[in-house]
Amino acid sequence: MTSITIALSKGRIFDDTAPLLKAAGVFALDDPETSRKLILATNRDNVRLIIVRASDVPTYVQYGAADMGIAGKDVLLEHGGSGLYQPLDLHIACCRMMVAVRDDFDYESAVRRGARLRVATKYLRTAREHFAEKGMHVDLIKLYGSMELAPLVGLAEAIVDLVSSGNTLKANHLKAVEEIKPISARLIINQAALKLKRATIQPMLDAFSAAIQQGEETMV
């Protein structure tokens, strides 16, 4: 029987993916939050999970180290999606990619004046394309975390980051001023694996799709 490897990251995406895997008849034999293992066996001998950083999931799938994976649209936008088939929006880990500034910063006025802004983000590619489409000149500053701090200490006038509830922005006296893209997790598949291992992958793809549809119908 053909074996497949699925790349996942710890945390919210793994937790939200578990019901979809269960719908496909797959569950991990170890909890990634408590186990130190990076390769997790499942109840099916021909399916294994590998635990990687969220930003590395597309790379593992692109180069065939994993046949399938689940990654946020934010990660895929930065990666570029080369060599990946993206058949399903899983409608999990939903949030928005936003531009945010300090409460007292007049972003609209700065845009009208054509001001050159410093923008802090870890999403350089997405931010660059967004501001280029607006015809804005910006200086991008790469940060890996604590993005909200940048406008507060004068490192940047704006940030580009993921926003869910918006509570973190409010707590740090920031406001979202522009939505770039809605973000959710996507199923990604190595294009070669889809051809060579379709008999194993397609039933899982169908199960995921059915589980998503059932979830949407339940919400209606």
C-alpha positions in Angstrom: 0.0 0.0 0.0 1.3 3.4 -1.0 2.5 5.5 2.0 2.0 9.2 2.4 3.5 11.9 4.6 1.5 14.9 5.8 3.3 18.0 7.1 1.6 19.9 9.9 2.6 22.6 12.4 1.9 22.6 16.1 -0.8 24.7 17.7 -4.0 26.0 16.3 -3.7 24.5 12.8 -2.9 21.0 14.2 -5.9 21.2 16.6 -8.2 22.5 13.9 -7.0 19.8 11.5 -7.6 16.9 13.8 -11.3 16.7 13.1 -10.6 16.7 9.3 -8.1 13.9 9.7 -10.5 12.0 11.8 -13.1 12.3 9.0 -10.5 10.8 6.7 -10.0 7.9 9.2 -6.6 9.2 10.5 -5.5 10.2 13.9 -2.0 10.6 15.5 -0.9 8.1 18.1 1.0 10.8 19.9 0.1 14.4 21.0 2.6 16.8 19.3 2.2 19.2 22.2 3.6 16.7 24.7 5.7 14.4 22.5 9.2 15.3 21.4 8.8 13.2 18.3 8.9 15.1 15.0 7.6 12.1 13.0 4.2 10.9 14.4 2.8 7.5 13.6 -1.0 7.3 13.0 -3.6 4.5 13.3 -2.9 3.8 9.6 0.3 2.1 8.7 0.5 4.0 5.4 0.0 7.5 6.8 2.5 9.4 9.0 2.6 13.0 10.2 5.7 15.2 10.4 5.8 18.3 12.6 7.6 21.3 11.2 7.5 25.1 11.6 4.4 26.6 10.0 6.6 28.6 7.6 8.4 25.5 6.5 5.3 23.4 5.5 5.2 24.5 1.9 8.9 23.8 1.4 8.6 20.2 2.7 5.7 19.7 0.3 7.3 21.4 -2.6 10.4 19.3 -2.5 8.5 16.0 -1.9 9.6 15.4 1.7 5.9 15.5 2.5 3.2 14.6 0.0 0.6 16.8 1.6 0.5 19.6 4.2 -1.7 22.2 5.7 -0.5 25.8 5.7 -2.0 29.3 6.3 -2.7 31.4 3.2 -0.3 33.9 4.8 2.6 31.4 4.6 1.7 30.4 1.1 1.7 34.0 -0.1 5.2 34.5 1.2 6.3 31.1 -0.2 4.9 31.8 -3.6 3.2 28.4 -4.0 5.7 27.0 -6.6 5.1 23.3 -7.3 2.1 23.1 -5.0 -1.5 22.1 -5.7 -3.9 24.0 -3.5 -7.3 22.2 -3.9 -9.1 23.1 -0.7 -9.7 26.1 1.6 -10.2 24.3 4.9 -11.9 27.3 6.5 -9.9 26.9 9.7 -7.4 29.2 11.4 -9.3 32.2 9.9 -8.1 35.7 10.4 -7.2 38.8 8.3 -4.0 40.3 7.0 -4.2 43.9 8.0 -2.3 47.2 8.0 -2.4 48.7 11.5 -1.1 52.0 12.9 -1.1 53.9 16.2 -4.5 55.2 17.3 -3.2 58.8 16.8 -1.7 58.3 13.4 -3.7 59.6 10.4 -3.0 56.9 7.9 -5.5 58.1 5.2 -3.9 61.6 5.3 -0.4 60.0 4.9 -1.6 58.0 1.9 -3.1 61.1 0.3 0.1 63.1 0.8 2.1 60.3 -0.7 4.2 60.0 2.5 6.9 57.4 2.6 6.2 55.1 5.5 8.2 52.6 7.4 6.3 49.4 7.7 7.3 46.6 10.1 6.3 43.0 9.1 7.4 39.5 8.7 5.3 39.3 5.5 7.6 41.2 3.2 6.4 39.8 0.0 2.7 40.4 0.8 3.4 43.9 2.1 5.5 44.8 -0.9 2.9 43.8 -3.4 0.1 45.5 -1.5 1.7 48.9 -1.2 3.0 48.6 -4.8 -0.5 48.2 -6.0 -1.5 51.3 -4.1 1.4 53.2 -5.6 2.9 53.8 -2.2 6.6 54.0 -1.4 7.4 52.2 1.8 10.5 51.1 3.6 9.9 47.5 4.9 11.5 46.4 8.2 11.7 42.7 8.8 10.5 41.6 12.2 9.8 38.1 13.5 7.5 38.9 16.4 6.0 41.5 18.8 5.0 43.5 15.7 2.7 45.8 17.7 5.7 47.3 19.5 7.2 48.8 16.3 4.8 51.8 16.1 4.9 52.4 19.8 8.7 52.9 20.0 9.0 54.8 16.7 10.6 51.9 14.7 7.8 52.1 12.1 4.6 54.1 11.3 2.7 51.0 10.3 2.7 47.2 10.6 1.4 44.4 8.4 0.3 41.5 10.5 -2.4 38.9 11.1 -5.4 40.1 13.1 -8.0 37.8 14.6 -10.1 39.5 17.3 -8.2 42.8 17.3 -7.8 42.7 21.0 -4.0 42.8 20.9 -4.1 45.9 18.7 -6.5 47.6 21.1 -4.5 46.7 24.1 -1.4 48.4 22.5 -3.3 51.5 21.3 -3.2 50.5 17.7 -6.0 50.4 15.1 -6.5 48.4 11.9 -6.8 50.7 8.9 -6.7 48.5 5.9 -7.5 44.8 5.1 -5.1 43.2 2.7 -6.5 39.7 2.5 -8.7 37.2 4.4 -6.5 34.4 5.6 -7.3 30.7 6.3 -5.5 27.4 6.2 -5.3 25.5 2.9 -4.6 21.9 2.0 -1.6 21.7 -0.2 -0.4 18.7 -2.2 2.9 18.0 -4.0 2.0 17.9 -7.7 4.1 14.8 -8.5 2.7 13.0 -5.4 -0.9 13.7 -6.6 -0.1 11.9 -9.9 1.9 9.0 -8.4 -0.2 8.4 -5.2 -3.6 9.5 -6.3 -5.2 6.2 -5.1 -4.2 7.1 -1.6 -4.5 10.9 -1.6 -7.8 11.2 -3.5 -9.9 9.5 -0.8 -8.4 11.8 1.9 -9.0 14.8 -0.3 -12.6 13.7 -0.8 -13.1 13.1 3.0 -11.7 16.6 3.8 -14.0 18.1 1.3 -17.0 16.3 2.6 -16.1 17.3 6.2 -15.8 20.9 5.2 -19.1 20.9 3.4 -20.8 19.2 6.4 -19.4 21.9 8.7 -20.6 24.7 6.5 -24.1 23.2 6.3 -24.2 22.8 10.1 -23.4 26.5 10.5 -26.2 27.6 8.2 
